[in-house]
Structure formats: structure tokens, C-alpha cells
Amino acid sequence: MPHLYAKTASNYTNMETKRTSTLAGLLLTGMVLLAQPNPERTFRTPMVHDPVMAQENDTFYLFSTGHGIQQMTSADLENWKWHRGGMLTEIPEWTRDSVPGFKSHIWAPDVIRWHNRWWMMYSCSTFGKNTSAIGLLSSPSLANPEWKDLGCVVTSHGKENTAVHAYTNYNAIDPNIVIDENDQPWLSFGSFWDGIQLVQLDSTMHIAPECHPQTIARRYGEKRTDLVNPTSKFAGTNAIEAPFIFRHNGWYYLFVSWDYCCRGEKSSYNVVVGRSRNVQGPYFDREGRDMAKGGGTLVIEGDKKVFEAAGHCSVYNLQKENKTLFLCHGYSIEHGGQSILVKRFIDWTDDWPRLE
């Protein structure tokens, strides 16, 4: 396994791309819209937002927020090739019907291998509103993909849409699929509103009959009227999103991101975690606080030297190296708040994750 990034700003000086100002686009769309390098080149510091990973044979695939879902590949987790044009060449028409104003900028995908197929969920939304949808794709292979559109998994509807749909107090973005010890798939998702949701899926990776999303984590135990959301007048101040549930040694670990992304050097993102013996929770942090009531043990935050903030994580077992890899994006101070990949190993001291 190649070495990971050292924790000093000097290690990021070899970024192989021309920088452009991103803050105007970031504030406009809520996502970091970054200038990418020549697609024929490989580079060591990928500029990504909301990274997730998969491995097929000897190739690692990195998927992230972008037009048509951004895709990169690597043989060593160090040198990454950017694939021009996005993973999806055609955006399903239902996404635009479900989410007025959505075009092609897809957020926060998740990918998993289950029952000999790859399954990918992705988010369709517009920044700061919860009229959103999570879509589903499937392919037998990543190397020779044949992505099939399997439609919508779950939608949410904001107050601006109540004339057409009933209001939902959650936001259908940031999907994460987890398979429990009984080979049962579950979907966690959510951003702001009433927090992180969990719902059981069926064998087609759609919501199982008679099952409904339930809240398993919130940023605060009760509504805060003393806080202001600097990014949305609709979402409220329950600043929690981007769940990722990871099984380890008989525990389910719920990683979530607190506070605010997508603001460049003004971002305040950080990742916290809790654990449960049951995938449905309740999830408690190291101090015994329920995550549904504001609990969470810090995993990573901005160090104010290399990164102003860091969040939206994913976690993977690397079988060959016998290690657990933690990925997230960090808002680089050296590069004006641009969002780049952060890679760290996890040390499972006392069955709690600590980044090496």
C-alpha cells in the first residue's frame, strides 16, 4: 500500500492542474466546480467532492459529485486518471420530472457490490431545498459498464411543492447502502431537515413494502432558534448530512458530517461517528450519547493548516493490505478552499475508529 498524504501543506504543491476561482460557482450551485486536468494525464491530488470508491480486480474506481457523476481510476490509490465527460452520458428524464431545476450536476453517489452486480445510488436536487430524489443504477461490471437505469428509490418534497406533493421533513440526498449480517440491504440518507434517515430495501434495492424512513441521527437534540443557516433559508439549522454505515467486528458504525460544506475556506465540515450492534440503531458515541439526540464522537475536522474543514466520508476494507481506508474531501487552505481528496487509514483502537 503506498504511503498516504503527509499532514503538511507542502505535500500538496505538486497538484497538476491550473487553478481557477471556484467560490462564485460554489456559492451559486452549492458544489465545488473545479477545473480538471487534461484527461490524458494522471495526477496525485484529485479534486473531488463527496468521494466514494470501489475495487474491481486490480483497479480502484473513485466516483464523486459532478456532471454525469465524476469518475477516476487508479491502480495504486496514488495516481488517478480523470475520465472526461462523466460516468452517465444520458441523464434519465424522470430526474428532471421529479426535481424541477435539476439538469445534470449529480451529487454524492454511492456504489456497492451485491449479488454479483454493482449498484449505484445518486442524488438529484437543487442547493438548499429538499425537493430531491435518489436514483438507482446497476451494472454487472465497472471495467466494461452497462449501467441500467432502475428509476427512483425515494423522493422528498419541499414546502414550495405542497400544492402537488405532501411535504416531507427530510431531504432525499446523500445515499449510502449497507448490507447487514443477514444479507439484508438498507439505505441511509439525509441532509438537514430532520436529519439522517434509514429504511429497509428489497432485493431490487428499492424500499421494501410497508417500510418508511426513520430518523437515526440529528445534529442537535432539539430545535435551535439561536442559530442561523448561512447556506439555506429552507433547511433549518440541523446541520447533519452524508451518512456512511460501516460494519466492523460486530458493530455498525454510523459516520456523518456535521456543520457546513460547500463554502470554500468558510466551510466548517467535520465528521463524527457513533456505533450500534443493530443496523437500525440506536447509535451511541464514545461518551454514550445517542446520535438521534445530538451525539457524535469527532473523527476528523479542519486542522487550519492544510484543510479549513473536511467531511462527507466513506470507509473501505482493503483486503490485500489488511487495513481500513477512510476517504473524505477537504477544503484546502493552500488552494483557496478547493475540495480535494483526503486519504487516511483507520486504527480500530478499542473498536473505535481513530485516523492514523
FINU-201354 format. One record per residue (C-alpha): residue in three letters; z, x, y. Coordinates in Angstrom, 1 decimal. Each point is the difference from the previous one (the first is absolute). Layout:
- r, z, x, y
- ALA, Z, X, Y
...
END
This chain:
- r, z, x, y
- MET, 0.0, 0.0, 0.0
- PRO, -1.0, 1.5, 3.4
- HIS, 2.7, 0.6, 2.6
- LEU, 0.7, -2.8, 2.4
- TYR, -0.1, 0.2, 3.8
- ALA, 2.7, 2.2, 1.5
- LYS, 2.2, -1.7, 2.6
- THR, -1.3, 1.7, 3.1
- ALA, -2.6, -1.0, 2.4
- SER, -1.9, 3.3, -0.4
- ASN, -1.2, -1.1, -3.5
- TYR, -2.1, -2.8, 1.5
- THR, -2.1, 2.2, 2.3
- ASN, -3.0, 0.2, -2.4
- MET, -0.9, -3.7, 0.2
- GLU, -3.8, 0.0, -0.5
- THR, -1.1, -2.6, 2.5
- LYS, -0.7, -0.6, 3.7
- ARG, 2.8, -2.1, 1.5
- THR, -0.7, -3.0, 2.2
- SER, 2.5, -2.1, 1.8
- THR, 1.3, -2.7, -2.3
- LEU, 2.7, -1.7, 2.0
- ALA, -2.3, -2.5, 1.7
- GLY, -1.5, -1.1, -3.3
- LEU, 3.4, 0.1, -1.6
- LEU, 1.5, -2.4, 2.5
- LEU, -3.0, -2.2, -0.2
- THR, -0.2, -0.4, -3.7
- GLY, 3.4, 1.0, -1.2
- MET, -1.4, 2.6, -2.4
- VAL, -0.8, 3.6, 0.6
- LEU, -3.7, 0.3, 0.4
- LEU, -0.7, 3.7, -0.6
- ALA, -3.0, 2.2, 0.4
- GLN, -0.8, 1.3, -3.5
- PRO, -1.6, 3.3, -1.1
- ASN, -3.5, 0.5, -1.3
- PRO, -0.2, -2.0, -3.2
- GLU, -1.4, 3.1, -1.9
- ARG, 3.1, 2.1, 0.8
- THR, 3.4, 0.0, -1.6
- PHE, 3.2, 0.4, 2.0
- ARG, 3.7, 0.6, -0.6
- THR, 1.6, -2.4, 2.4
- PRO, -1.4, -3.5, -0.4
- MET, 0.3, -2.4, 2.8
- VAL, 1.1, -3.2, -1.6
- HIS, 2.0, -3.1, 0.6
- ASP, 1.8, -1.9, -2.9
- PRO, -0.9, 2.4, -2.8
- VAL, 0.0, -0.9, -3.7
- MET, -1.2, 2.1, -2.9
- ALA, -1.4, -0.3, -3.5
- GLN, -1.0, 2.6, -2.6
- GLU, -2.9, -0.4, -2.4
- ASN, -0.6, 3.0, -2.4
- ASP, 0.2, 3.1, 2.2
- THR, -0.7, -1.7, 3.4
- PHE, 2.4, -1.4, 2.5
- TYR, -1.1, -2.9, 2.1
- LEU, 1.6, -0.7, 3.4
- PHE, -0.5, -3.5, 1.5
- SER, 1.2, -1.0, 3.5
- THR, -0.6, -2.3, 2.9
- GLY, -3.5, 0.1, 1.5
- HIS, -3.3, -1.8, 0.2
- GLY, -0.8, -1.1, -3.5
- ILE, 3.1, 1.9, -1.2
- GLN, 0.0, 3.8, 0.6
- GLN, -0.5, 2.1, -3.1
- MET, 0.6, 3.7, -0.8
- THR, 0.0, 2.0, -3.2
- SER, 1.6, 3.3, -1.0
- ALA, 0.3, 2.2, -3.1
- ASP, 3.2, 1.7, 1.1
- LEU, 1.8, -2.3, 2.5
- GLU, -0.6, 2.7, 2.6
- ASN, -3.7, -0.1, 0.8
- TRP, -1.3, -3.5, 0.8
- LYS, -3.6, -1.3, 0.3
- TRP, -0.5, -3.0, 2.3
- HIS, -2.5, -2.6, -1.3
- ARG, -2.0, -1.3, 2.9
- GLY, -0.5, -3.8, 0.5
- GLY, 3.0, -1.4, -1.7
- MET, 0.6, -1.1, -3.5
- LEU, -1.2, -3.6, 0.5
- THR, -3.6, -0.1, 1.2
- GLU, 0.2, -3.8, 0.3
- ILE, 3.0, -1.9, 1.2
- PRO, 0.6, -3.3, -1.8
- GLU, -0.9, -2.9, 2.2
- TRP, 3.2, -1.9, -0.9
- THR, 2.1, 2.6, 1.9
- ARG, -1.6, -1.1, 3.3
- ASP, 0.5, -3.6, -0.8
- SER, 3.7, 0.5, -0.8
- VAL, 0.7, 2.3, 3.0
- PRO, -1.7, -0.9, 3.2
- GLY, -0.9, 3.2, 1.9
- PHE, 0.0, 2.3, -3.1
- LYS, -3.1, 2.1, -0.4
- SER, 0.1, 3.1, -2.2
- HIS, 3.0, 2.0, 0.9
- ILE, 2.1, -0.3, -3.2
- TRP, 3.6, 0.9, 0.0
- ALA, 2.5, 1.4, -2.5
- PRO, -1.7, -0.1, -3.4
- ASP, 1.9, 0.5, -3.3
- VAL, -1.5, 1.0, -3.3
- ILE, 1.3, 0.0, -3.6
- ARG, -1.3, 0.5, -3.5
- TRP, 1.0, -2.9, -2.3
- HIS, -1.6, -1.3, -3.3
- ASN, -2.8, 2.5, 0.1
- ARG, -1.2, -0.9, 3.5
- TRP, 0.7, 1.0, 3.6
- TRP, 1.3, -2.7, 2.2
- MET, 0.0, 0.3, 3.8
- MET, 1.6, -2.2, 2.6
- TYR, -0.7, 0.2, 3.7
- SER, 1.1, -1.6, 3.3
- CYS, -2.1, -2.0, 2.4
- SER, 1.6, -0.8, 3.4
- THR, 0.0, 0.5, 3.7
- PHE, 2.7, 2.0, 1.7
- GLY, 3.3, -1.7, 0.8
- LYS, -0.9, -3.4, -1.6
- ASN, 0.9, -1.3, -3.4
- THR, -3.2, -2.0, -0.7
- SER, -0.8, 2.5, -2.8
- ALA, -1.3, 0.2, -3.6
- ILE, 0.3, 2.4, -2.9
- GLY, -3.2, 0.5, -2.0
- LEU, -0.5, 1.2, -3.6
- LEU, -2.7, 2.3, -1.5
- SER, -0.4, 1.4, -3.5
- SER, -2.0, 2.8, -1.6
- PRO, -0.1, 1.6, -3.4
- SER, -0.3, 3.4, 1.5
- LEU, 0.5, 2.0, 3.2
- ALA, -2.5, 2.7, -0.7
- ASN, -2.7, -2.6, -0.5
- PRO, 1.4, -3.0, 1.8
- GLU, -1.2, -3.6, -0.5
- TRP, 2.4, -1.7, 2.3
- LYS, 0.0, -3.8, -0.6
- ASP, 1.3, -2.3, 2.7
- LEU, 2.7, -2.2, -1.6
- GLY, 0.8, -1.9, 3.2
- CYS, 3.2, -0.7, 1.8
- VAL, 3.5, 0.5, -1.5
- VAL, 2.2, -1.3, 2.8
- THR, -0.4, -1.1, 3.6
- SER, 2.3, -0.6, 2.9
- HIS, -0.5, -2.1, 3.1
- GLY, 1.3, 0.6, 3.5
- LYS, 1.1, -2.6, 2.5
- GLU, -3.3, 0.2, 1.8
- ASN, -1.6, -1.6, -3.2
- THR, 2.5, -2.8, -0.6
- ALA, -2.7, -2.6, 0.8
- VAL, -1.8, 1.1, -3.2
- HIS, 2.7, 1.6, -2.2
- ALA, 3.7, -0.3, -0.4
- TYR, 1.9, 2.9, 1.6
- THR, 1.3, 2.7, -2.3
- ASN, 2.9, 2.2, 1.0
- TYR, -1.4, 3.2, -1.6
- ASN, -3.1, 2.2, 0.5
- ALA, -2.4, 0.4, -2.9
- ILE, -0.8, 3.7, 0.5
- ASP, 1.2, 3.4, -1.5
- PRO, -0.4, -0.9, -3.7
- ASN, 1.6, 2.0, -2.8
- ILE, -0.3, -0.8, -3.7
- VAL, 2.7, 1.0, -2.4
- ILE, 0.1, -0.5, -3.8
- ASP, 3.4, -0.7, -1.5
- GLU, 1.4, 1.2, -3.3
- ASN, -1.4, -3.1, -1.7
- ASP, -3.6, 0.7, 1.2
- GLN, 0.3, -2.7, 2.6
- PRO, -1.7, 0.6, 3.3
- TRP, 1.7, -0.8, 3.3
- LEU, -1.2, 0.1, 3.6
- SER, 2.1, 1.1, 2.9
- PHE, -1.4, -0.3, 3.5
- GLY, 1.0, -0.7, 3.6
- SER, 0.4, 1.1, 3.6
- PHE, 2.4, -1.3, 2.6
- TRP, 0.7, -3.8, 0.1
- ASP, 2.4, -0.7, -2.9
- GLY, -0.5, 3.5, -1.5
- ILE, -1.1, 1.2, -3.5
- GLN, -1.1, -2.5, -2.5
- LEU, -0.2, 0.1, -3.8
- VAL, -1.9, -2.3, -2.3
- GLN, -1.0, 0.0, -3.7
- LEU, -3.7, 0.4, -1.0
- ASP, -1.9, -1.2, -3.0
- SER, -2.4, 1.9, -2.3
- THR, -2.8, -0.3, 2.6
- MET, 2.2, 1.6, 2.7
- HIS, 0.3, -3.3, 1.9
- ILE, 3.2, -1.8, 0.8
- ALA, 1.4, -1.6, -3.2
- PRO, 0.3, -3.8, -0.1
- GLU, 3.0, -1.5, 1.7
- CYS, 1.0, 3.4, 1.5
- HIS, 0.6, 0.5, 3.7
- PRO, 0.8, 3.0, 2.1
- GLN, 3.6, 0.8, 0.5
- THR, 1.6, 2.3, 2.6
- ILE, 1.5, 3.2, -1.5
- ALA, 0.5, 2.2, 3.1
- ARG, 0.5, -0.4, 3.8
- ARG, 0.4, 2.5, 2.8
- TYR, 3.1, -1.8, 1.3
- GLY, 2.4, -2.3, -1.8
- GLU, -0.3, -2.6, 2.8
- LYS, -2.4, -0.7, 2.9
- ARG, 0.3, 2.4, 2.9
- THR, -0.4, -1.5, 3.4
- ASP, 0.9, 3.3, 1.8
- LEU, -3.1, 1.8, -1.2
- VAL, -3.6, -0.1, 1.2
- ASN, -3.1, 0.6, -2.2
- PRO, -2.3, 2.3, 2.0
- THR, -3.0, -0.8, -2.2
- SER, -0.1, -3.8, -0.4
- LYS, 1.2, -3.1, 1.7
- PHE, -0.3, -1.9, -3.3
- ALA, 1.6, 2.1, -2.7
- GLY, 3.6, 0.1, 1.2
- THR, 2.3, 3.0, -0.3
- ASN, 0.4, 0.1, -3.8
- ALA, -1.7, 3.4, -0.1
- ILE, -0.6, 0.6, -3.7
- GLU, -3.2, 0.3, -2.0
- ALA, -2.0, 2.0, -2.6
- PRO, 2.0, -0.5, -3.2
- PHE, -0.6, 2.2, -3.0
- ILE, 2.0, -0.6, -3.2
- PHE, 0.2, 2.9, -2.5
- ARG, 1.6, 0.1, -3.4
- HIS, 2.1, 3.0, -1.0
- ASN, 2.7, 0.5, -2.7
- GLY, 0.8, -3.7, -0.4
- TRP, 0.1, -0.8, 3.8
- TYR, -2.5, -1.7, 2.3
- TYR, -0.1, 1.8, 3.4
- LEU, -1.1, -2.0, 3.0
- PHE, -1.4, 2.2, 2.7
- VAL, -0.7, -1.7, 3.4
- SER, -0.9, 1.2, 3.5
- TRP, 2.2, -0.9, 2.9
- ASP, -0.8, -0.3, 3.7
- TYR, -3.4, 0.5, 1.7
- CYS, -3.2, 1.6, -1.1
- CYS, -3.4, 0.3, 1.7
- ARG, 1.2, 1.3, 3.4
- GLY, -0.9, 3.7, -0.3
- GLU, 2.8, 2.2, 1.3
- LYS, 1.9, -3.2, 1.0
- SER, 0.2, -1.0, -3.7
- SER, 3.5, -0.3, -1.5
- TYR, -0.9, -0.6, -3.7
- ASN, 2.4, 1.1, -2.7
- VAL, 0.4, -0.6, -3.8
- VAL, 3.1, -1.4, -1.7
- VAL, 0.8, -0.8, -3.6
- GLY, 2.2, -2.1, -2.2
- ARG, 0.1, -0.6, -3.7
- SER, 0.6, -2.7, -2.6
- ARG, 0.1, -0.3, -3.8
- ASN, -2.2, -3.2, 0.4
- VAL, -3.4, 0.0, 1.6
- GLN, 1.0, -3.2, 1.8
- GLY, 3.1, 1.6, 1.5
- PRO, 2.3, -0.1, 1.7
- TYR, -0.7, 3.5, 1.3
- PHE, 3.0, 2.0, 1.3
- ASP, 0.0, 3.3, 1.9
- ARG, 2.2, 3.0, -0.8
- GLU, 2.9, -1.5, 1.9
- GLY, -0.2, -3.3, -1.8
- ARG, -1.7, -1.9, 2.8
- ASP, -2.4, -2.8, -1.0
- MET, -3.5, 0.7, 1.3
- ALA, -0.5, -3.7, 0.6
- LYS, 2.8, 0.3, 2.5
- GLY, -1.2, 3.2, 1.8
- GLY, 1.0, 2.6, -2.6
- GLY, -2.1, 3.2, -0.6
- THR, 0.6, 3.7, -0.6
- LEU, -2.1, 2.3, 2.1
- VAL, -2.8, 2.0, -1.8
- ILE, -2.1, 1.4, 2.8
- GLU, -0.2, -0.3, 3.8
- GLY, -1.6, 2.0, 2.8
- ASP, 1.5, 3.5, 0.4
- LYS, -1.3, 0.1, 3.6
- LYS, -1.5, 3.5, -0.7
- VAL, -3.0, -0.8, -2.3
- PHE, 0.1, -3.8, -0.1
- GLU, 1.2, -2.5, 2.5
- ALA, 0.3, -2.6, -2.8
- ALA, -1.0, -0.5, -3.6
- GLY, -0.5, -3.0, -2.2
- HIS, -2.0, -2.3, -2.3
- CYS, 0.7, 1.9, -3.2
- SER, -1.2, 0.0, -3.6
- VAL, 1.6, 1.8, -3.0
- TYR, -1.6, 1.3, -3.2
- ASN, 0.9, 1.8, -3.2
- LEU, -2.1, 3.1, -0.6
- GLN, 0.0, 0.4, -3.7
- LYS, -1.5, 3.4, -0.2
- GLU, 2.5, 1.5, 2.5
- ASN, 2.9, -2.2, -1.3
- LYS, 0.8, -0.8, 3.7
- THR, 0.1, -3.0, 2.3
- LEU, -2.2, 0.1, 3.0
- PHE, 0.8, -1.8, 3.3
- LEU, -2.8, -0.8, 2.4
- CYS, 0.1, -1.5, 3.5
- HIS, -1.6, 0.4, 3.4
- GLY, 1.6, 1.9, 2.8
- TYR, -0.8, -0.2, 3.7
- SER, -0.7, 3.6, 0.8
- ILE, 1.5, 1.4, 3.3
- GLU, -2.4, 2.9, 0.0
- HIS, -3.0, -2.2, -0.2
- GLY, 1.0, -2.6, 2.6
- GLY, 1.4, -2.6, -2.3
- GLN, -2.8, -0.1, -2.5
- SER, 0.9, -1.3, -3.4
- ILE, -0.3, 2.6, -2.8
- LEU, 1.0, 0.2, -3.7
- VAL, 3.5, 1.1, -0.9
- LYS, 0.6, 1.2, -3.6
- ARG, 3.5, 0.8, -1.4
- PHE, 1.5, 0.2, -3.4
- ILE, 3.0, -2.2, -0.9
- ASP, 3.3, 1.4, -1.4
- TRP, 1.7, -2.8, -1.9
- THR, 3.6, 1.3, 0.6
- ASP, 2.4, -2.6, -1.4
- ASP, -2.9, -2.3, -0.5
- TRP, -0.6, -0.3, 3.7
- PRO, -3.2, 1.4, 1.6
- ARG, 0.3, 3.0, 2.2
- LEU, -3.0, 1.8, 1.4
- GLU, -0.4, 3.6, -0.7
END
